[in-house]
């Protein structure tokens, strides 16, 4: 069951597609997803009020 109204729905759908791929393709897809998520995290605004 996929609920497209949740922020994680796109990620979950993408992970499902990756899991259906052959192992060598799956590894490359996970690596690409990891790189994309890391770039998004690094470019996110920093909250100066967040506790460290």
URNOR-V590038 format. One record per pair of residues at least 4 apart in sequence whose C-alpha atoms are under 6 Angstrom apart, sorted by sequence separation. I is the first residue (numbers start at 1). GAP is how many residues later the second one is. If there is no record, write none. Layout:
i=(I;I)
gap=(GAP;GAP)
//
This chain:
i=(22;4;21;18)
gap=(4;5;5;8)
//
